[in-house]
Amino acid sequence: MLAEAPGRIRRLAADKGYDADWLRAALRERGIAPIIPGKRGRKTRIRHDKRRYRERWRIEATFNRLKDFRRIATRYDKLARNDASAVALAASVAFWC
């Protein structure tokens, strides 16, 4: 998914569920700064940018807004390109108003 993203990705914000050393290493290898807090039970503490992590709510709000559309929430389309087109159409309708 990241390989298909347009433009250069500088940072990736994710929640504690994505706290894995292999993922952090892969992101750094590509030149992407991971903004992922460490899990509570981690032996070594992980430092992350708290200010940028706090802005992650915008992404969550966008996905929640898109889930208002039944076609997107239930994923009726079988093909990925049709689903992506439906997401783009729903996004333009959702954020137009």
N, C-alpha and C positions, 0 to 999 in steps of 0.2 A: 504494500500500500504506500509506503513512504517513497519507494522508487518511482511511483507514478505521480507524485505530488508536483505541481507546477512550481517553479522557482526553487530557490535554495532554502532549506529548512535550517534554522539556527538553533531553535530550542524545541523540546518536546515536553509538555506538561502532562502528567498522569498522576493517578492516585496511588495509594499504598499497595493496591493489588498488583501493580506492575513493578514492584520492587524486586529486581533480580539482577545479580551481578552480570550475567551473560547479556542481558538487555542493555544495561548501562555501558558495557564494553563495546557492544555492537554500535550503539549510538555515538559514542566517542570516536570510534573508528571512522565513522562517516562524517565527523566534524559537527555533530549535533550535541548541544548541551542538555543533559537530562535534568528536568525539574520534577523529581520524584522523591517524596519523603520516604524515609526508611520505615520498615515495620517496627512495631514496638519490641518484638523479641529479638531483634538483630543484635549480634554481639558487638559489631563495630558501628558507631554512629555515622549516619550519612548526612552531609550538609547539603541543603538545597536553598534556592532563592525563595524566601517566604513571600516576598512582595509579588513576584511573578506567579507563584502558585496560587495566591489569593485571587488572581484574575481568571482562574480556570472556570469560574462559575458562568462566564459568558458562553463557553462551549457547551456546558451542561444545559443552560437555558435554551440554546439553539436546538439541541436535540430534543428537549422536552416540547418545544414549540412545534417541531416537525412531527412529533408523535401524535399531535392533535389530528393529523390527517390519517384516516383509517387505512388507506392504501399503503402508506409508508410504515405505519405501526405493525401491520400484519404481513407486509411484504408479499403482496399478491404476485408480483412479477417474478418469473423464474430466471430470466436472463439478467445478468449484472448491468448491461447497458440500459435496459428498460427501467430497472430499478433506479439507476443513477439519473435517468431522465425524469422520472417521477419525483425524485428528491429535489432536483433542480427546479422543476415546475412548482412544487410545494413551497420551496424556499422563496421563490420569487413572489408567490401569492401571499405567503405568511408575512413577509417583511415589506411588502408594498404598502400595506395599510398601516 
